[in-house]
């Protein structure tokens, strides 16, 4: 029996922040990381933030929360997330932030698909931190994803 086709949903990530404390890269070294370690670059927003427009695939409706798949969705099926990553000019990561997708519901997905508009998440990271040894502090950042018409 053939599997039902995957559905697509648009997401927009807005990053408002200074980036890592220690980082030697530039605009071409910050982006949403795919599974092959490529970076999907953002565009400058009108207020100086970075805007990343993404298309993710989602498995057809099941009994639980949406399960995102594809090159930008990382982690186990029950805890998918995006990586927002900064690379140094030498190629190693200066910082990677984990942005959970778990708060996105099926009604959010349907609202975005019906409106032809993205689910929007905003990350405000105005006080980047580093350890005393000079390592940037990455890790998970809470992010609220809002469907079209959900404010932001």
N, C-alpha and C positions, 0 to 999 in steps of 0.2 A: 504494500500500500504506500502510495506517495505521501511524502510529508507535505503539510500545508505550506504555502509560500510565506516567506518572511515579510513583515510589514516594515515600512520606513517611517521615521519620525525625525523632525528637525529639532535641534537644540541650539541655543545660543548661549555661550558662556561669556560673561563680561568680567574682566579682571581689572580691578582698580588697586594698584599697589606699586611698590617700589622695586619689586623683584628681590632676589637674594642679597644678603649683605656682602658676600664674597662671590663675585661672578665676573668673568673676563669676556663674556659674549656680548652680542648685540641683537638687534631685532630678528635676525635670521636664526638665532639660537634659542628662541623661546616659542613654545607652542604646545598643542595637545599632542601627546605622544601616541604613535600607533604601535602595534605589536612587533613591528620590524625596526623599531626605534627611530622611525622618521618623525618629523615634527610637522603638524599642520599649523601653519602660521596664521596669526590673527591680523586684523587691520586696526588702525588707530581709530578710536572713537572720538566723537566731537568734544568730549571733556577730558581727553588724554588717556582714557582707559584703553584696554585692548579687547577687541571683540572677535570671538571665534565662532563661526557658523559651521555647525556640524550636522551630518545626517547619520543617524544610527539605525541599525535594523533591530527589530524586536520580534521575538518568537510569537506566533499567534496566541490569542487569548487562551490562557490555561486557568487553573484554579487559583493561582497565586498572583504575585506582583509581576509586572513586566520583566522579562529577561532580555537584556540587550546583548546583541552579538555583533561581530564584525571587528574590523581592525582597531577601532578606538576603544572598545569595551574590554576592560581588564578585570581579573579576579574571578572567583567562583560564581556560578550562576546566581546564588542567593545574595551575593554582596558585590555586584558589579560597580565599577568606578572608572573615572577618567584620570589620566595623569596629566597635570599641567607641569611642564618640564622646562628647565633652563640648562643649557649646555655651555661649558667653557669653550674657548677657541681651540683648546687641545682635544676636545671631543668627549671628555668625561662630564657627567652630570654635576652641576653645581647644586641643584636642588630639584626635587620632584614632589609635587603636592598631590595627594590623593583626594579626589572629589567624588564622593559617593553618589550613586544614581538611585539609591534605594527609596528615596522619598517620592519618586515619580510613580504615579498611579495610572491605572488603565483609563480613568476619566480624563486625566491630564493628556495622555497619548491621544485619545479620541478628540478632545478639544483642539489640540494642535493640528491633527489631520483634517478635521472639519474646517477649521479656519485657514488652513494653508499657511500657518504661522508657527514659529518655534516655541518650544518650552524654554523659558529663560531662567538662567541662574546667574547670580552675581556674587563674586568673591571680592571682598574688601580686605586687603592685606597690607595695611599702611605701616605696620611696625614689624618688619622682618627681623628675625632673631638668629643669632649664631651662638655656638658654644664658646667657651673660653679658649678652646684649642683652634678656633677658626673654621669650624664646620657649620654650614648653614643648617638650620632646623627645618626639616620638611615635614612629611607625615600627613595625616588626615586633616582636612579642613571641612567643617560643616558648611553646607551650601543649601539654600532653599531654592528649589526649582518651581517656577510658577507657569501655569498654562497661559495661553493667550487670554487677555482680559483679567488676569490674576494679579495685576499690579506689578510694580518694580520700576 
